[in-house]
Amino acid sequence: MSTYKEIVTKAVLGKGKKIFTNTDSVTPEILPSTVLGCWVINHNFSGYKQDNKIIIEGNYDVNIWYSCLNDTKTEVVRKNNSYKEVVSAPRLNTNDQIDNEQIIIRSLKEPSCVKTEIEDGKIKYTIEKELGVEIVGDTKVRIAAEDSDDGWENIVDTIDEDGIQKEIDNEVKEEIF
């Protein structure tokens, strides 16, 4: 007959991912002719729970390489972008009561520039990133446990000490050279 035991452990209680798209612009000192490239570096982020929402705050640097003066010269313009994303807290089981939970944010796809255009002397760019959210907390796992004795078996000696000594004496062969 088995009974049930409860084990308290940490587990992922909620998990989800989302793609975020942000559009921003920068005004370079010299009027741009053509955008030659855009890259995103130094992405930093963190997250926390507020009510039933996850708040993700972060920033990254955008570097845009462009031509100017009728495509005769090139320049790079830099801008630091900050963001604040709000997502619903993902739950695998809504019955869990989470006391001391931990929020883990992962970058599943680093921010990258997906579109640029020049508009009224400004360079308008669109950045896309994918973030994953995990909620880790204490939960209980219920397992079946067998009701039995302690699992140790008694060892019964069948040879007494005199019997062991006689066995050793019989195995020793005295051969003298």
C-alpha positions as CSV (number, residue, x, y, z in Angstrom):
1,M,0.0,0.0,0.0
2,S,1.4,3.4,-0.9
3,T,0.9,6.8,0.7
4,Y,1.7,10.2,-0.8
5,K,4.5,12.5,0.2
6,E,4.9,16.1,-0.8
7,I,8.3,17.5,-1.9
8,V,8.8,21.3,-1.9
9,T,11.1,22.4,-4.7
10,K,11.8,25.3,-7.1
11,A,10.4,25.0,-10.5
12,V,9.5,27.1,-13.6
13,L,5.9,28.1,-12.9
14,G,5.4,30.4,-15.9
15,K,7.2,30.7,-19.2
16,G,6.6,32.8,-22.3
17,K,8.2,34.8,-25.1
18,K,7.3,37.9,-27.1
19,I,8.7,39.8,-30.1
20,F,9.0,43.5,-29.5
21,T,9.3,46.1,-32.3
22,N,10.2,49.7,-31.6
23,T,10.6,52.6,-34.0
24,D,12.7,55.7,-33.2
25,S,14.7,58.3,-35.1
26,V,17.9,60.3,-34.9
27,T,18.9,63.6,-36.5
28,P,22.5,63.6,-37.7
29,E,24.6,66.8,-37.9
30,I,25.0,66.5,-41.6
31,L,22.0,65.8,-43.9
32,P,22.1,62.1,-44.8
33,S,21.9,60.8,-48.5
34,T,21.8,57.1,-48.0
35,V,21.8,54.7,-45.0
36,L,24.7,52.3,-45.4
37,G,24.2,50.2,-42.3
38,C,22.8,50.0,-38.8
39,W,23.9,47.8,-35.9
40,V,22.8,47.4,-32.3
41,I,25.3,46.8,-29.4
42,N,25.5,46.8,-25.6
43,H,22.1,45.4,-24.9
44,N,21.3,45.3,-21.1
45,F,18.0,44.4,-19.5
46,S,16.3,43.3,-16.3
47,G,12.8,42.5,-15.2
48,Y,10.6,42.4,-12.2
49,K,7.0,41.6,-11.3
50,Q,4.4,44.3,-10.5
51,D,0.9,43.1,-9.7
52,N,0.2,40.5,-12.4
53,K,2.5,42.1,-15.0
54,I,6.2,41.7,-15.8
55,I,8.1,44.9,-16.3
56,I,11.2,44.6,-18.5
57,E,13.5,47.6,-18.6
58,G,16.6,47.8,-20.8
59,N,18.7,49.8,-23.1
60,Y,21.0,49.4,-26.2
61,D,23.2,51.5,-28.4
62,V,22.3,52.1,-32.1
63,N,25.0,53.0,-34.5
64,I,23.9,54.1,-38.0
65,W,26.4,54.5,-40.8
66,Y,25.3,56.8,-43.6
67,S,26.5,58.7,-46.6
68,C,26.2,62.5,-46.9
69,L,27.1,65.3,-49.2
70,N,25.7,63.5,-52.3
71,D,27.3,60.2,-51.3
72,T,30.8,61.6,-51.2
73,K,31.5,61.2,-47.5
74,T,30.4,58.8,-44.7
75,E,29.5,59.4,-41.1
76,V,28.3,57.4,-38.1
77,V,25.6,58.7,-35.7
78,R,25.1,57.0,-32.3
79,K,22.1,56.9,-30.0
80,N,21.4,55.2,-26.8
81,N,17.8,53.8,-26.6
82,S,16.0,52.9,-23.4
83,Y,12.9,50.9,-23.3
84,K,10.3,49.6,-20.9
85,E,8.1,46.7,-22.0
86,V,5.1,45.4,-20.0
87,V,3.8,41.9,-20.5
88,S,1.3,39.7,-18.8
89,A,2.8,37.2,-16.3
90,P,2.8,33.8,-18.0
91,R,1.4,31.0,-15.8
92,L,1.7,27.2,-16.4
93,N,-0.6,26.5,-13.4
94,T,-2.9,29.3,-12.1
95,N,-3.5,27.4,-8.8
96,D,0.1,27.8,-7.6
97,Q,0.5,30.2,-4.7
98,I,3.9,31.9,-5.3
99,D,5.6,33.5,-2.2
100,N,9.2,34.0,-3.1
101,E,9.4,34.0,-6.9
102,Q,12.2,35.0,-9.1
103,I,11.8,36.6,-12.6
104,I,14.3,35.5,-15.2
105,I,14.5,37.5,-18.5
106,R,16.4,36.0,-21.5
107,S,17.2,37.6,-24.8
108,L,16.1,35.0,-27.3
109,K,16.9,37.2,-30.3
110,E,19.2,40.1,-29.8
111,P,18.0,43.5,-30.9
112,S,18.6,44.2,-34.6
113,C,17.6,46.8,-37.1
114,V,15.0,45.6,-39.5
115,K,14.2,48.8,-41.4
116,T,15.7,52.3,-41.9
117,E,14.5,55.2,-43.9
118,I,15.4,58.9,-44.3
119,E,12.6,61.3,-43.6
120,D,12.9,65.1,-43.4
121,G,16.6,65.0,-42.6
122,K,16.1,62.4,-39.9
123,I,17.0,58.7,-40.0
124,K,14.1,56.6,-38.9
125,Y,14.9,53.1,-37.8
126,T,12.9,50.0,-36.5
127,I,14.5,47.7,-33.9
128,E,13.2,44.2,-33.3
129,K,14.1,41.9,-30.3
130,E,12.6,38.7,-28.8
131,L,12.6,38.3,-25.0
132,G,11.7,35.3,-22.9
133,V,10.2,35.5,-19.5
134,E,10.4,32.7,-16.8
135,I,8.8,32.8,-13.4
136,V,10.6,30.5,-10.9
137,G,9.1,29.8,-7.5
138,D,8.5,27.2,-4.8
139,T,6.0,24.5,-5.6
140,K,4.9,21.1,-4.2
141,V,5.3,17.8,-6.0
142,R,3.2,14.9,-4.8
143,I,4.7,11.4,-5.1
144,A,3.6,7.9,-4.2
145,A,5.7,6.4,-1.4
146,E,5.7,2.7,-0.4
147,D,4.7,1.9,3.2
148,S,7.2,-0.7,4.2
149,D,9.7,-1.3,6.9
150,D,13.0,0.4,6.9
151,G,14.4,-1.6,3.9
152,W,17.3,-3.2,5.8
153,E,17.5,-6.9,6.0
154,N,19.1,-8.8,9.0
155,I,22.3,-10.6,8.1
156,V,22.5,-14.1,9.7
157,D,26.0,-15.5,10.1
158,T,26.3,-19.2,9.2
159,I,29.9,-19.6,10.1
160,D,31.2,-19.1,13.6
161,E,34.8,-17.9,14.3
162,D,36.1,-21.4,14.9
163,G,34.7,-22.4,11.5
164,I,36.4,-19.5,9.8
165,Q,39.8,-20.4,11.4
166,K,39.4,-24.1,10.3
167,E,38.6,-23.0,6.8
168,I,41.7,-20.8,6.6
169,D,43.9,-23.6,8.0
170,N,42.6,-26.0,5.4
171,E,43.4,-23.6,2.6
172,V,47.0,-23.0,3.7
173,K,49.5,-25.4,2.1
174,E,52.8,-25.7,3.7
175,E,55.5,-26.5,1.2
176,I,59.0,-26.1,2.2
177,F,61.7,-25.6,-0.4
